Amino acid sequence: MSASADHAATVMQETLSGIPTNDLIAELATREGVELYQVKDEEKYIVQKIWNDGNGFIAQTLESYEGPIRIITVVDP
């Protein structure tokens, strides 16, 4: 990266670090391809990755917890 690009990245990081997390989440939730899910107290959630290896489907659990929690998904174009 060039010196000017490094400087711009540093300035942007410093700017973002001063913004409260809740504000960043609220902004992200308004973007195209982004979904925000709320898991309330006493509710549980599980995140799995499922694929076919040619012999059948395989499921890998990535996370499994109890709320409260916010889950943000970003779909790449």
PDB file with SEQRES, HELIX, SHEET and CRYST1 records, atoms N, CA, C and O in Angstrom:
SEQRES   1 A   77  MET SER ALA SER ALA ASP HIS ALA ALA THR VAL MET GLN          
SEQRES   2 A   77  GLU THR LEU SER GLY ILE PRO THR ASN ASP LEU ILE ALA          
SEQRES   3 A   77  GLU LEU ALA THR ARG GLU GLY VAL GLU LEU TYR GLN VAL          
SEQRES   4 A   77  LYS ASP GLU GLU LYS TYR ILE VAL GLN LYS ILE TRP ASN          
SEQRES   5 A   77  ASP GLY ASN GLY PHE ILE ALA GLN THR LEU GLU SER TYR          
SEQRES   6 A   77  GLU GLY PRO ILE ARG ILE ILE THR VAL VAL ASP PRO              
HELIX    1 AA1 ALA A    3  SER A   17  1                                  15    
HELIX    2 AA2 THR A   21  ALA A   29  1                                   9    
SHEET    1 AA1 2 VAL A  34  VAL A  39  0                                        
SHEET    2 AA1 2 ILE A  69  VAL A  74 -1                                        
SHEET    1 AA2 2 LYS A  44  ASN A  52  0                                        
SHEET    2 AA2 2 PHE A  57  GLU A  66 -1                                        
CRYST1    1.000    1.000    1.000  90.00  90.00  90.00 P 1           1          
ATOM      1  N   MET A   1       0.848  -1.176   0.000  1.00  0.00           N  
ATOM      2  CA  MET A   1       0.000   0.000   0.000  1.00  0.00           C  
ATOM      3  C   MET A   1       0.894   1.241   0.000  1.00  0.00           C  
ATOM      4  O   MET A   1       1.966   1.246   0.605  1.00  0.00           O  
ATOM      5  N   SER A   2       0.445   2.275  -0.677  1.00  0.00           N  
ATOM      6  CA  SER A   2       1.216   3.512  -0.703  1.00  0.00           C  
ATOM      7  C   SER A   2       1.108   4.232   0.639  1.00  0.00           C  
ATOM      8  O   SER A   2       0.240   3.921   1.455  1.00  0.00           O  
ATOM      9  N   ALA A   3       1.988   5.185   0.852  1.00  0.00           N  
ATOM     10  CA  ALA A   3       1.969   5.951   2.106  1.00  0.00           C  
ATOM     11  C   ALA A   3       0.656   6.695   2.272  1.00  0.00           C  
ATOM     12  O   ALA A   3       0.121   6.768   3.378  1.00  0.00           O  
ATOM     13  N   SER A   4       0.124   7.257   1.169  1.00  0.00           N  
ATOM     14  CA  SER A   4      -1.136   7.997   1.278  1.00  0.00           C  
ATOM     15  C   SER A   4      -2.304   7.053   1.576  1.00  0.00           C  
ATOM     16  O   SER A   4      -3.220   7.416   2.314  1.00  0.00           O  
ATOM     17  N   ALA A   5      -2.274   5.848   1.007  1.00  0.00           N  
ATOM     18  CA  ALA A   5      -3.334   4.871   1.291  1.00  0.00           C  
ATOM     19  C   ALA A   5      -3.241   4.401   2.743  1.00  0.00           C  
ATOM     20  O   ALA A   5      -4.263   4.229   3.407  1.00  0.00           O  
ATOM     21  N   ASP A   6      -2.018   4.191   3.234  1.00  0.00           N  
ATOM     22  CA  ASP A   6      -1.836   3.818   4.641  1.00  0.00           C  
ATOM     23  C   ASP A   6      -2.365   4.906   5.568  1.00  0.00           C  
ATOM     24  O   ASP A   6      -3.019   4.617   6.570  1.00  0.00           O  
ATOM     25  N   HIS A   7      -2.077   6.156   5.224  1.00  0.00           N  
ATOM     26  CA  HIS A   7      -2.550   7.284   6.042  1.00  0.00           C  
ATOM     27  C   HIS A   7      -4.078   7.344   6.036  1.00  0.00           C  
ATOM     28  O   HIS A   7      -4.698   7.527   7.083  1.00  0.00           O  
ATOM     29  N   ALA A   8      -4.683   7.190   4.859  1.00  0.00           N  
ATOM     30  CA  ALA A   8      -6.145   7.229   4.756  1.00  0.00           C  
ATOM     31  C   ALA A   8      -6.771   6.100   5.576  1.00  0.00           C  
ATOM     32  O   ALA A   8      -7.785   6.310   6.241  1.00  0.00           O  
ATOM     33  N   ALA A   9      -6.176   4.907   5.533  1.00  0.00           N  
ATOM     34  CA  ALA A   9      -6.693   3.779   6.305  1.00  0.00           C  
ATOM     35  C   ALA A   9      -6.583   4.046   7.801  1.00  0.00           C  
ATOM     36  O   ALA A   9      -7.481   3.693   8.565  1.00  0.00           O  
ATOM     37  N   THR A  10      -5.488   4.667   8.219  1.00  0.00           N  
ATOM     38  CA  THR A  10      -5.297   5.000   9.633  1.00  0.00           C  
ATOM     39  C   THR A  10      -6.327   6.020  10.092  1.00  0.00           C  
ATOM     40  O   THR A  10      -6.905   5.884  11.171  1.00  0.00           O  
ATOM     41  N   VAL A  11      -6.556   7.035   9.282  1.00  0.00           N  
ATOM     42  CA  VAL A  11      -7.544   8.068   9.623  1.00  0.00           C  
ATOM     43  C   VAL A  11      -8.936   7.453   9.717  1.00  0.00           C  
ATOM     44  O   VAL A  11      -9.694   7.762  10.636  1.00  0.00           O  
ATOM     45  N   MET A  12      -9.274   6.576   8.761  1.00  0.00           N  
ATOM     46  CA  MET A  12     -10.590   5.951   8.771  1.00  0.00           C  
ATOM     47  C   MET A  12     -10.755   5.074  10.012  1.00  0.00           C  
ATOM     48  O   MET A  12     -11.810   5.094  10.646  1.00  0.00           O  
ATOM     49  N   GLN A  13      -9.736   4.314  10.361  1.00  0.00           N  
ATOM     50  CA  GLN A  13      -9.800   3.456  11.550  1.00  0.00           C  
ATOM     51  C   GLN A  13      -9.977   4.294  12.811  1.00  0.00           C  
ATOM     52  O   GLN A  13     -10.755   3.931  13.693  1.00  0.00           O  
ATOM     53  N   GLU A  14      -9.270   5.398  12.899  1.00  0.00           N  
ATOM     54  CA  GLU A  14      -9.409   6.270  14.066  1.00  0.00           C  
ATOM     55  C   GLU A  14     -10.815   6.851  14.139  1.00  0.00           C  
ATOM     56  O   GLU A  14     -11.381   6.973  15.225  1.00  0.00           O  
ATOM     57  N   THR A  15     -11.379   7.210  12.991  1.00  0.00           N  
ATOM     58  CA  THR A  15     -12.741   7.745  12.950  1.00  0.00           C  
ATOM     59  C   THR A  15     -13.742   6.693  13.400  1.00  0.00           C  
ATOM     60  O   THR A  15     -14.601   6.964  14.240  1.00  0.00           O  
ATOM     61  N   LEU A  16     -13.631   5.487  12.839  1.00  0.00           N  
ATOM     62  CA  LEU A  16     -14.567   4.416  13.178  1.00  0.00           C  
ATOM     63  C   LEU A  16     -14.452   3.991  14.637  1.00  0.00           C  
ATOM     64  O   LEU A  16     -15.457   3.648  15.258  1.00  0.00           O  
ATOM     65  N   SER A  17     -13.253   4.008  15.187  1.00  0.00           N  
ATOM     66  CA  SER A  17     -13.081   3.582  16.574  1.00  0.00           C  
ATOM     67  C   SER A  17     -13.767   4.531  17.548  1.00  0.00           C  
ATOM     68  O   SER A  17     -14.034   4.155  18.689  1.00  0.00           O  
ATOM     69  N   GLY A  18     -14.054   5.753  17.118  1.00  0.00           N  
ATOM     70  CA  GLY A  18     -14.742   6.713  17.976  1.00  0.00           C  
ATOM     71  C   GLY A  18     -16.256   6.617  17.915  1.00  0.00           C  
ATOM     72  O   GLY A  18     -16.946   7.313  18.659  1.00  0.00           O  
ATOM     73  N   ILE A  19     -16.785   5.769  17.044  1.00  0.00           N  
ATOM     74  CA  ILE A  19     -18.234   5.623  16.888  1.00  0.00           C  
ATOM     75  C   ILE A  19     -18.701   4.458  17.756  1.00  0.00           C  
ATOM     76  O   ILE A  19     -18.128   3.371  17.684  1.00  0.00           O  
ATOM     77  N   PRO A  20     -19.735   4.668  18.578  1.00  0.00           N  
ATOM     78  CA  PRO A  20     -20.238   3.586  19.434  1.00  0.00           C  
ATOM     79  C   PRO A  20     -20.687   2.370  18.612  1.00  0.00           C  
ATOM     80  O   PRO A  20     -21.234   2.518  17.519  1.00  0.00           O  
ATOM     81  N   THR A  21     -20.453   1.186  19.143  1.00  0.00           N  
ATOM     82  CA  THR A  21     -20.799  -0.062  18.460  1.00  0.00           C  
ATOM     83  C   THR A  21     -22.260  -0.100  18.039  1.00  0.00           C  
ATOM     84  O   THR A  21     -22.570  -0.500  16.917  1.00  0.00           O  
ATOM     85  N   ASN A  22     -23.165   0.315  18.929  1.00  0.00           N  
ATOM     86  CA  ASN A  22     -24.596   0.298  18.588  1.00  0.00           C  
ATOM     87  C   ASN A  22     -24.902   1.167  17.379  1.00  0.00           C  
ATOM     88  O   ASN A  22     -25.768   0.821  16.577  1.00  0.00           O  
ATOM     89  N   ASP A  23     -24.204   2.292  17.234  1.00  0.00           N  
ATOM     90  CA  ASP A  23     -24.407   3.156  16.077  1.00  0.00           C  
ATOM     91  C   ASP A  23     -23.882   2.494  14.801  1.00  0.00           C  
ATOM     92  O   ASP A  23     -24.505   2.604  13.745  1.00  0.00           O  
ATOM     93  N   LEU A  24     -22.753   1.815  14.893  1.00  0.00           N  
ATOM     94  CA  LEU A  24     -22.216   1.106  13.728  1.00  0.00           C  
ATOM     95  C   LEU A  24     -23.157  -0.012  13.287  1.00  0.00           C  
ATOM     96  O   LEU A  24     -23.380  -0.202  12.091  1.00  0.00           O  
ATOM     97  N   ILE A  25     -23.706  -0.750  14.246  1.00  0.00           N  
ATOM     98  CA  ILE A  25     -24.643  -1.826  13.934  1.00  0.00           C  
ATOM     99  C   ILE A  25     -25.897  -1.268  13.277  1.00  0.00           C  
ATOM    100  O   ILE A  25     -26.380  -1.822  12.290  1.00  0.00           O  
ATOM    101  N   ALA A  26     -26.427  -0.175  13.820  1.00  0.00           N  
ATOM    102  CA  ALA A  26     -27.627   0.445  13.244  1.00  0.00           C  
ATOM    103  C   ALA A  26     -27.366   0.883  11.805  1.00  0.00           C  
ATOM    104  O   ALA A  26     -28.231   0.717  10.945  1.00  0.00           O  
ATOM    105  N   GLU A  27     -26.197   1.433  11.537  1.00  0.00           N  
ATOM    106  CA  GLU A  27     -25.854   1.847  10.171  1.00  0.00           C  
ATOM    107  C   GLU A  27     -25.722   0.647   9.253  1.00  0.00           C  
ATOM    108  O   GLU A  27     -26.264   0.649   8.148  1.00  0.00           O  
ATOM    109  N   LEU A  28     -25.010  -0.372   9.697  1.00  0.00           N  
ATOM    110  CA  LEU A  28     -24.848  -1.576   8.870  1.00  0.00           C  
ATOM    111  C   LEU A  28     -26.195  -2.196   8.508  1.00  0.00           C  
ATOM    112  O   LEU A  28     -26.379  -2.670   7.387  1.00  0.00           O  
ATOM    113  N   ALA A  29     -27.123  -2.194   9.439  1.00  0.00           N  
ATOM    114  CA  ALA A  29     -28.429  -2.814   9.219  1.00  0.00           C  
ATOM    115  C   ALA A  29     -29.211  -2.140   8.095  1.00  0.00           C  
ATOM    116  O   ALA A  29     -30.135  -2.739   7.545  1.00  0.00           O  
ATOM    117  N   THR A  30     -28.859  -0.915   7.747  1.00  0.00           N  
ATOM    118  CA  THR A  30     -29.571  -0.200   6.670  1.00  0.00           C  
ATOM    119  C   THR A  30     -28.986  -0.498   5.293  1.00  0.00           C  
ATOM    120  O   THR A  30     -29.564  -0.093   4.284  1.00  0.00           O  
ATOM    121  N   ARG A  31     -27.868  -1.187   5.229  1.00  0.00           N  
ATOM    122  CA  ARG A  31     -27.172  -1.404   3.963  1.00  0.00           C  
ATOM    123  C   ARG A  31     -27.768  -2.574   3.176  1.00  0.00           C  
ATOM    124  O   ARG A  31     -28.331  -3.512   3.741  1.00  0.00           O  
ATOM    125  N   GLU A  32     -27.621  -2.482   1.856  1.00  0.00           N  
ATOM    126  CA  GLU A  32     -28.098  -3.534   0.971  1.00  0.00           C  
ATOM    127  C   GLU A  32     -27.313  -4.822   1.240  1.00  0.00           C  
ATOM    128  O   GLU A  32     -26.092  -4.800   1.395  1.00  0.00           O  
ATOM    129  N   GLY A  33     -28.035  -5.937   1.291  1.00  0.00           N  
ATOM    130  CA  GLY A  33     -27.394  -7.226   1.515  1.00  0.00           C  
ATOM    131  C   GLY A  33     -27.120  -7.553   2.970  1.00  0.00           C  
ATOM    132  O   GLY A  33     -26.512  -8.578   3.276  1.00  0.00           O  
ATOM    133  N   VAL A  34     -27.568  -6.679   3.873  1.00  0.00           N  
ATOM    134  CA  VAL A  34     -27.323  -6.889   5.303  1.00  0.00           C  
ATOM    135  C   VAL A  34     -28.657  -7.150   6.003  1.00  0.00           C  
ATOM    136  O   VAL A  34     -29.638  -6.436   5.793  1.00  0.00           O  
ATOM    137  N   GLU A  35     -28.671  -8.188   6.836  1.00  0.00           N  
ATOM    138  CA  GLU A  35     -29.842  -8.505   7.652  1.00  0.00           C  
ATOM    139  C   GLU A  35     -29.426  -8.526   9.115  1.00  0.00           C  
ATOM    140  O   GLU A  35     -28.324  -8.958   9.452  1.00  0.00           O  
ATOM    141  N   LEU A  36     -30.310  -8.059   9.971  1.00  0.00           N  
ATOM    142  CA  LEU A  36     -30.076  -8.041  11.412  1.00  0.00           C  
ATOM    143  C   LEU A  36     -31.152  -8.884  12.079  1.00  0.00           C  
ATOM    144  O   LEU A  36     -32.344  -8.654  11.875  1.00  0.00           O  
ATOM    145  N   TYR A  37     -30.728  -9.863  12.878  1.00  0.00           N  
ATOM    146  CA  TYR A  37     -31.646 -10.736  13.587  1.00  0.00           C  
ATOM    147  C   TYR A  37     -31.444 -10.536  15.082  1.00  0.00           C  
ATOM    148  O   TYR A  37     -30.312 -10.462  15.562  1.00  0.00           O  
ATOM    149  N   GLN A  38     -32.548 -10.450  15.812  1.00  0.00           N  
ATOM    150  CA  GLN A  38     -32.506 -10.296  17.262  1.00  0.00           C  
ATOM    151  C   GLN A  38     -32.871 -11.627  17.916  1.00  0.00           C  
ATOM    152  O   GLN A  38     -33.899 -12.215  17.580  1.00  0.00           O  
ATOM    153  N   VAL A  39     -32.060 -12.100  18.829  1.00  0.00           N  
ATOM    154  CA  VAL A  39     -32.356 -13.291  19.622  1.00  0.00           C  
ATOM    155  C   VAL A  39     -32.568 -12.796  21.048  1.00  0.00           C  
ATOM    156  O   VAL A  39     -31.665 -12.221  21.657  1.00  0.00           O  
ATOM    157  N   LYS A  40     -33.758 -13.022  21.569  1.00  0.00           N  
ATOM    158  CA  LYS A  40     -34.121 -12.493  22.886  1.00  0.00           C  
ATOM    159  C   LYS A  40     -33.634 -13.401  24.012  1.00  0.00           C  
ATOM    160  O   LYS A  40     -33.170 -14.517  23.775  1.00  0.00           O  
ATOM    161  N   ASP A  41     -33.752 -12.894  25.262  1.00  0.00           N  
ATOM    162  CA  ASP A  41     -33.443 -13.703  26.442  1.00  0.00           C  
ATOM    163  C   ASP A  41     -34.178 -15.032  26.354  1.00  0.00           C  
ATOM    164  O   ASP A  41     -35.309 -15.101  25.872  1.00  0.00           O  
ATOM    165  N   GLU A  42     -33.534 -16.061  26.816  1.00  0.00           N  
ATOM    166  CA  GLU A  42     -34.093 -17.411  26.875  1.00  0.00           C  
ATOM    167  C   GLU A  42     -34.293 -18.046  25.497  1.00  0.00           C  
ATOM    168  O   GLU A  42     -34.649 -19.222  25.423  1.00  0.00           O  
ATOM    169  N   GLU A  43     -34.076 -17.311  24.409  1.00  0.00           N  
ATOM    170  CA  GLU A  43     -34.110 -17.916  23.077  1.00  0.00           C  
ATOM    171  C   GLU A  43     -32.714 -18.430  22.759  1.00  0.00           C  
ATOM    172  O   GLU A  43     -31.715 -17.881  23.224  1.00  0.00           O  
ATOM    173  N   LYS A  44     -32.658 -19.473  21.973  1.00  0.00           N  
ATOM    174  CA  LYS A  44     -31.371 -20.037  21.573  1.00  0.00           C  
ATOM    175  C   LYS A  44     -31.193 -19.865  20.073  1.00  0.00           C  
ATOM    176  O   LYS A  44     -32.157 -19.698  19.326  1.00  0.00           O  
ATOM    177  N   TYR A  45     -29.943 -19.910  19.657  1.00  0.00           N  
ATOM    178  CA  TYR A  45     -29.673 -19.854  18.232  1.00  0.00           C  
ATOM    179  C   TYR A  45     -28.537 -20.794  17.899  1.00  0.00           C  
ATOM    180  O   TYR A  45     -27.725 -21.153  18.752  1.00  0.00           O  
ATOM    181  N   ILE A  46     -28.500 -21.181  16.646  1.00  0.00           N  
ATOM    182  CA  ILE A  46     -27.430 -22.038  16.160  1.00  0.00           C  
ATOM    183  C   ILE A  46     -27.067 -21.567  14.749  1.00  0.00           C  
ATOM    184  O   ILE A  46     -27.943 -21.295  13.928  1.00  0.00           O  
ATOM    185  N   VAL A  47     -25.789 -21.478  14.489  1.00  0.00           N  
ATOM    186  CA  VAL A  47     -25.304 -21.113  13.152  1.00  0.00           C  
ATOM    187  C   VAL A  47     -24.599 -22.346  12.600  1.00  0.00           C  
ATOM    188  O   VAL A  47     -23.653 -22.858  13.200  1.00  0.00           O  
ATOM    189  N   GLN A  48     -25.079 -22.817  11.439  1.00  0.00           N  
ATOM    190  CA  GLN A  48     -24.488 -23.992  10.828  1.00  0.00           C  
ATOM    191  C   GLN A  48     -24.074 -23.700   9.392  1.00  0.00           C  
ATOM    192  O   GLN A  48     -24.659 -22.860   8.709  1.00  0.00           O  
ATOM    193  N   LYS A  49     -23.063 -24.410   8.964  1.00  0.00           N  
ATOM    194  CA  LYS A  49     -22.648 -24.408   7.561  1.00  0.00           C  
ATOM    195  C   LYS A  49     -22.972 -25.800   7.036  1.00  0.00           C  
ATOM    196  O   LYS A  49     -22.554 -26.803   7.614  1.00  0.00           O  
ATOM    197  N   ILE A  50     -23.724 -25.856   5.929  1.00  0.00           N  
ATOM    198  CA  ILE A  50     -24.145 -27.138   5.372  1.00  0.00           C  
ATOM    199  C   ILE A  50     -23.661 -27.221   3.929  1.00  0.00           C  
ATOM    200  O   ILE A  50     -23.830 -26.280   3.153  1.00  0.00           O  
ATOM    201  N   TRP A  51     -23.054 -28.362   3.575  1.00  0.00           N  
ATOM    202  CA  TRP A  51     -22.577 -28.545   2.213  1.00  0.00           C  
ATOM    203  C   TRP A  51     -22.698 -30.011   1.823  1.00  0.00           C  
ATOM    204  O   TRP A  51     -22.859 -30.893   2.667  1.00  0.00           O  
ATOM    205  N   ASN A  52     -22.615 -30.242   0.522  1.00  0.00           N  
ATOM    206  CA  ASN A  52     -22.676 -31.602  -0.009  1.00  0.00           C  
ATOM    207  C   ASN A  52     -21.266 -31.998  -0.425  1.00  0.00           C  
ATOM    208  O   ASN A  52     -20.651 -31.344  -1.268  1.00  0.00           O  
ATOM    209  N   ASP A  53     -20.760 -33.075   0.171  1.00  0.00           N  
ATOM    210  CA  ASP A  53     -19.404 -33.524  -0.150  1.00  0.00           C  
ATOM    211  C   ASP A  53     -19.384 -34.568  -1.261  1.00  0.00           C  
ATOM    212  O   ASP A  53     -18.353 -35.192  -1.509  1.00  0.00           O  
ATOM    213  N   GLY A  54     -20.509 -34.756  -1.921  1.00  0.00           N  
ATOM    214  CA  GLY A  54     -20.610 -35.754  -2.976  1.00  0.00           C  
ATOM    215  C   GLY A  54     -21.204 -37.057  -2.481  1.00  0.00           C  
ATOM    216  O   GLY A  54     -21.712 -37.852  -3.272  1.00  0.00           O  
ATOM    217  N   ASN A  55     -21.145 -37.278  -1.188  1.00  0.00           N  
ATOM    218  CA  ASN A  55     -21.720 -38.486  -0.582  1.00  0.00           C  
ATOM    219  C   ASN A  55     -22.955 -38.171   0.252  1.00  0.00           C  
ATOM    220  O   ASN A  55     -23.583 -39.073   0.806  1.00  0.00           O  
ATOM    221  N   GLY A  56     -23.297 -36.906   0.338  1.00  0.00           N  
ATOM    222  CA  GLY A  56     -24.435 -36.480   1.143  1.00  0.00           C  
ATOM    223  C   GLY A  56     -24.131 -35.149   1.804  1.00  0.00           C  
ATOM    224  O   GLY A  56     -23.047 -34.588   1.648  1.00  0.00           O  
ATOM    225  N   PHE A  57     -25.101 -34.663   2.535  1.00  0.00           N  
ATOM    226  CA  PHE A  57     -24.943 -33.364   3.174  1.00  0.00           C  
ATOM    227  C   PHE A  57     -24.235 -33.495   4.518  1.00  0.00           C  
ATOM    228  O   PHE A  57     -24.456 -34.445   5.268  1.00  0.00           O  
ATOM    229  N   ILE A  58     -23.391 -32.534   4.797  1.00  0.00           N  
ATOM    230  CA  ILE A  58     -22.667 -32.457   6.062  1.00  0.00           C  
ATOM    231  C   ILE A  58     -23.017 -31.115   6.712  1.00  0.00           C  
ATOM    232  O   ILE A  58     -23.071 -30.090   6.034  1.00  0.00           O  
ATOM    233  N   ALA A  59     -23.249 -31.127   8.008  1.00  0.00           N  
ATOM    234  CA  ALA A  59     -23.549 -29.894   8.744  1.00  0.00           C  
ATOM    235  C   ALA A  59     -22.462 -29.682   9.785  1.00  0.00           C  
ATOM    236  O   ALA A  59     -22.140 -30.578  10.565  1.00  0.00           O  
ATOM    237  N   GLN A  60     -21.908 -28.486   9.782  1.00  0.00           N  
ATOM    238  CA  GLN A  60     -20.909 -28.102  10.780  1.00  0.00           C  
ATOM    239  C   GLN A  60     -21.489 -26.968  11.610  1.00  0.00           C  
ATOM    240  O   GLN A  60     -21.839 -25.920  11.068  1.00  0.00           O  
ATOM    241  N   THR A  61     -21.594 -27.164  12.916  1.00  0.00           N  
ATOM    242  CA  THR A  61     -22.083 -26.104  13.794  1.00  0.00           C  
ATOM    243  C   THR A  61     -20.951 -25.117  14.052  1.00  0.00           C  
ATOM    244  O   THR A  61     -19.888 -25.492  14.546  1.00  0.00           O  
ATOM    245  N   LEU A  62     -21.191 -23.852  13.714  1.00  0.00           N  
ATOM    246  CA  LEU A  62     -20.199 -22.806  13.907  1.00  0.00           C  
ATOM    247  C   LEU A  62     -20.361 -22.131  15.261  1.00  0.00           C  
ATOM    248  O   LEU A  62     -19.375 -21.789  15.914  1.00  0.00           O  
ATOM    249  N   GLU A  63     -21.612 -21.939  15.680  1.00  0.00           N  
ATOM    250  CA  GLU A  63     -21.909 -21.322  16.976  1.00  0.00           C  
ATOM    251  C   GLU A  63     -23.230 -21.849  17.488  1.00  0.00           C  
ATOM    252  O   GLU A  63     -24.108 -22.220  16.708  1.00  0.00           O  
ATOM    253  N   SER A  64     -23.370 -21.883  18.802  1.00  0.00           N  
ATOM    254  CA  SER A  64     -24.620 -22.276  19.432  1.00  0.00           C  
ATOM    255  C   SER A  64     -24.648 -21.673  20.834  1.00  0.00           C  
ATOM    256  O   SER A  64     -23.877 -22.077  21.704  1.00  0.00           O  
ATOM    257  N   TYR A  65     -25.527 -20.720  21.045  1.00  0.00           N  
ATOM    258  CA  TYR A  65     -25.608 -20.021  22.328  1.00  0.00           C  
ATOM    259  C   TYR A  65     -27.051 -19.651  22.633  1.00  0.00           C  
ATOM    260  O   TYR A  65     -27.973 -19.967  21.882  1.00  0.00           O  
ATOM    261  N   GLU A  66     -27.209 -18.980  23.746  1.00  0.00           N  
ATOM    262  CA  GLU A  66     -28.504 -18.468  24.170  1.00  0.00           C  
ATOM    263  C   GLU A  66     -28.431 -16.949  24.151  1.00  0.00           C  
ATOM    264  O   GLU A  66     -27.374 -16.376  24.416  1.00  0.00           O  
ATOM    265  N   GLY A  67     -29.564 -16.280  23.835  1.00  0.00           N  
ATOM    266  CA  GLY A  67     -29.603 -14.838  23.736  1.00  0.00           C  
ATOM    267  C   GLY A  67     -29.476 -14.170  25.088  1.00  0.00           C  
ATOM    268  O   GLY A  67     -29.352 -14.866  26.096  1.00  0.00           O  
ATOM    269  N   PRO A  68     -29.500 -12.869  25.151  1.00  0.00           N  
ATOM    270  CA  PRO A  68     -29.777 -11.974  24.038  1.00  0.00           C  
ATOM    271  C   PRO A  68     -28.536 -11.750  23.159  1.00  0.00           C  
ATOM    272  O   PRO A  68     -27.402 -11.708  23.637  1.00  0.00           O  
ATOM    273  N   ILE A  69     -28.803 -11.612  21.868  1.00  0.00           N  
ATOM    274  CA  ILE A  69     -27.718 -11.384  20.926  1.00  0.00           C  
ATOM    275  C   ILE A  69     -28.295 -10.813  19.628  1.00  0.00           C  
ATOM    276  O   ILE A  69     -29.463 -11.026  19.303  1.00  0.00           O  
ATOM    277  N   ARG A  70     -27.465 -10.096  18.911  1.00  0.00           N  
ATOM    278  CA  ARG A  70     -27.825  -9.625  17.573  1.00  0.00           C  
ATOM    279  C   ARG A  70     -26.924 -10.340  16.579  1.00  0.00           C  
ATOM    280  O   ARG A  70     -25.713 -10.429  16.778  1.00  0.00           O  
ATOM    281  N   ILE A  71     -27.513 -10.839  15.528  1.00  0.00           N  
ATOM    282  CA  ILE A  71     -26.766 -11.517  14.484  1.00  0.00           C  
ATOM    283  C   ILE A  71     -26.869 -10.681  13.222  1.00  0.00           C  
ATOM    284  O   ILE A  71     -27.967 -10.336  12.785  1.00  0.00           O  
ATOM    285  N   ILE A  72     -25.736 -10.360  12.645  1.00  0.00           N  
ATOM    286  CA  ILE A  72     -25.688  -9.586  11.409  1.00  0.00           C  
ATOM    287  C   ILE A  72     -25.177 -10.506  10.312  1.00  0.00           C  
ATOM    288  O   ILE A  72     -24.123 -11.126  10.453  1.00  0.00           O  
ATOM    289  N   THR A  73     -25.931 -10.591   9.215  1.00  0.00           N  
ATOM    290  CA  THR A  73     -25.459 -11.342   8.060  1.00  0.00           C  
ATOM    291  C   THR A  73     -25.218 -10.381   6.919  1.00  0.00           C  
ATOM    292  O   THR A  73     -25.975  -9.431   6.715  1.00  0.00           O  
ATOM    293  N   VAL A  74     -24.160 -10.637   6.182  1.00  0.00           N  
ATOM    294  CA  VAL A  74     -23.821  -9.812   5.015  1.00  0.00           C  
ATOM    295  C   VAL A  74     -23.711 -10.753   3.830  1.00  0.00           C  
ATOM    296  O   VAL A  74     -22.877 -11.658   3.828  1.00  0.00           O  
ATOM    297  N   VAL A  75     -24.552 -10.543   2.815  1.00  0.00           N  
ATOM    298  CA  VAL A  75     -24.538 -11.370   1.616  1.00  0.00           C  
ATOM    299  C   VAL A  75     -23.654 -10.676   0.586  1.00  0.00           C  
ATOM    300  O   VAL A  75     -23.926  -9.551   0.166  1.00  0.00           O  
ATOM    301  N   ASP A  76     -22.597 -11.366   0.193  1.00  0.00           N  
ATOM    302  CA  ASP A  76     -21.707 -10.814  -0.832  1.00  0.00           C  
ATOM    303  C   ASP A  76     -22.404 -10.866  -2.179  1.00  0.00           C  
ATOM    304  O   ASP A  76     -23.078 -11.847  -2.493  1.00  0.00           O  
ATOM    305  N   PRO A  77     -22.248  -9.818  -2.978  1.00  0.00           N  
ATOM    306  CA  PRO A  77     -22.897  -9.810  -4.305  1.00  0.00           C  
ATOM    307  C   PRO A  77     -22.288 -10.844  -5.237  1.00  0.00           C  
ATOM    308  O   PRO A  77     -22.715 -10.968  -6.385  1.00  0.00           O  
TER     309      PRO A  77                                                      
END                                                                             
